[in-house]
Amino acid sequence: MPFPTKRSHLFRRLLRHPCPPTRSALGIIMAGGAREEQERLAATFFILPQGMPMQITPLFKKEVLGDSGKLMAKQRRFAYTGIVPILLYMGLFTLFPILWAVVMSFFSYTPIRQGTWFLGLGGQNPFVGIDNYIELFTGTGKPAEVFRLAVKNTFLFTALVLPMNLIITLPLAVLLESIGERFKTLFRAIYFLPTISSSVALVIIWSYMYAPGWGLLSIMFKAVGLVPPKSWLQDPNTIYFGVPLAMLCVVVAHVWQDFGYNLVIFVAALQSIPKTLREAARVDGANIWQEFWLVVVPLLRRTVLLTSVLTVISSLQVFVIFQLLTRGGPKNQTQTMLLSIYENAFRFANNLGLSAAMSMILFIIILILTVTQFRILRTEWEY
Amino acid sequence: MNKKFLFVLSLLMIISMSLSACSGSAATEAPASTDEKVEIRVWGHQAPAFNAADQAMFDAFTAQNPNVTIKYETFPWDVFIQTIQTSLPAGNTADVILIPGGYTCRYAAGGQLLEVPADVMTLDAAKEMFYAAPLGGQTCDGKLYGFPAEYNIEYGGAYVNPALFEAAGLTYPPKWDNWDAVVADAEKLTAVGSDGVMTVAGLHYANSDQLFTYFLAGILEQNANYFAEDGKHFNFNSPEAIATIQKLMDMAQTNKVVDPIIFNADSEWVGESFAQGHNGIGILGSWYAGDAKLAYPDLKFDYVTLPPMMGSEYKFASVGGWGYVVGKSTQHPDIAWKLAAFLGADQANVLAFNSTSGTVPAMKAVAADPKLLESAPFIAATLPLLDYGQYQGFLTDPDQLAYEIVYPTILDAIQGNLTAEEAANNINTAANEMVDAAQ
């Protein structure tokens, strides 16, 4: 099948593009075959999940395209027509709230006090510089103390969720990959169901399971002769290896609800590993365990990194399950950053300035993790 | 040039749209003639009984005022609170709002509510008409800002389960002379399973509202005050406060009438727990009777009067109660106040509202009306107490004080993790820091 010369030229340039993500995005479909074939596929599927919109931009740049003829001008107009409304939408509902939060974090701002005409800032909502941040890091007030505890709890939650999630999803994905196509689809759907179900409904189910005395878990414990905890979610004195029982319960419920995402990603990644590599390992005498550890796992390194970073970021932002299952209790043992932000902004005090400062700290933590993600994912990989 | 132009245009559009979204319209007088069609927006929270009662009164008002149409908008509780928090300052609220008592002064002080015009009702006239506690929730700095629709009372009454009383061999319905008699019955009602887990709490008082209410009431019953001398800060580590916490602790730890690890605000909530037969005496406001009747039609129960806990006289603080206020952004203040007075100051309408919603009346004449008990018999237990209540006062942030400071600290104490002195000191420190932070 003939490939348009100009586009072929374009994609050759893109494949040599100095930006590693651009190359790696295209690299996904570079698993074997002639270079021309790879380019043809790349031309067909150049907008890939990892491609990110920013990597499409060079397509419309004069220096990349070389000639800016009428067709290119039309394409540029088309692109602008499509991009401007999205930019406006993003500006109004994403960028402005972010900027607004940044500004508010430097004010002692609450909407119930009357400020000046300019967005209610000033007046009774005075500029306080970095006082909100200082309060959060060193203050002795209840909100600051609870927030510092919430930061610790959030990281503890993430540190528990990540390994538990990977320990479940990776072997499960390998098992799923090894069974027949019909059952594979069925099980994949079953495992993905909690992920697409209503969080509120799932939390209600888990709250019945964790009910003290008559809950399903307590009944199961008693049935096998074990003594269940007096209260799964509300006993502040039951702590295992430094982890409160209530936190463990939330972690289990969250992992159950969330592991479907990573499972699907792992199954997709396993399917993309060329069978020839695994067959070659078997020919060389590798058993199933060696094949898994020495062939499959190394080839999934990038996927493991990706799922790890995604899981960490999503764990930092979990809200519904904490709000509905424990509301931060007992004794703030399950209080998280997002819960603190919500409570200070909307439940107590309406101190939006302090809450904005909290959200900025969360934003910076996630930003650092995201940048780290991009750096890690820039590593070369091809198979 | 094109890129710059597009960028600047986009930026201007974003800024102008944001500013227009955030700017409120100023309140302007726009008196409507009798023929002019006027739409009045009313906001309330979603509560079937409240909404039904309000809707019936709206229909009656529009029948009397055919030029007025009423747009009634209701929100789930959390959304409602967030909506008024953001909309009132922005001036984008409804004309009339049914607002919780503790919130009125907060917004009135910020200039976001209109004062009740003297020709509609003066504060002195309101004092004659309403009980002090709910009226306190609708006043601020000696000015009247609304009409209380109900009297929020979480004190002095409890739900009792006849089947559990009978099984324990206790007299039913109970008539207690003092608090010790309540605790004695509660001890007999309490049941613990073979695994040591409490299955029935004899007396469930460990809910957030109840611990807060009885903490303040316990101080007042001992003729002390929980405010410091400046009227803004608190005196929560007084001997009376410590004694009250100790009493709450003793009932859990010595009398063992409740296990606060299992029975609290987040686990075995008092209302649901009572309906499922998990507590024999459940301390909760009479407002739950209507909900219980709907959710558990076969449930047999009564609502009875409790004696004072810490003294010989009833004394308690109340958050006030829901009330009708008018936002400063209304375009039709005359009609808005006419409607608010129709809803909250007309005896027949208030009687209809309290009867339909099952709420305790804020209006004295309605409380004395025998028709009230025909439709809401459970209110009878609280009616004798209404004169003993006082408005809780300006607590800076009532929700934060109740749910983030007092409740978790006392719960911690009754769970055995703090002494009464430690709990009182912790509450005092945190509450006063809250006041300082808000200065």
Interface residues (C-beta under 8 A of the other chain):
Chain A: Y80 V84 L87 L88 G91 L92 L95 F96 P111 I112 R113 Q114 W117 L119 G120 Q124 T140 G141 K142 P143 V146 A211 P212 G213 K222 V227 P228 K230 S231 L233 Q234 D235 P236 N237 T326 R327 G329 P330 K331 N332 E343 F346 R347 F348 A349 N350 N351
Chain B: L6 S10 L11 M13 I14 M17 S18 L19 C22 S23 D78 I81 Q82 Q85 T86 L88 P89 A90 R106 Y107 G110 G111 Q112 G193 D195 G196 V197 T199 D259 I261 I262 N264 D266 S267 E268 D397 D399 Q400 Y403 E404 I405 P408 D412 Q415 N417 A430 E433 M434 A437 A438
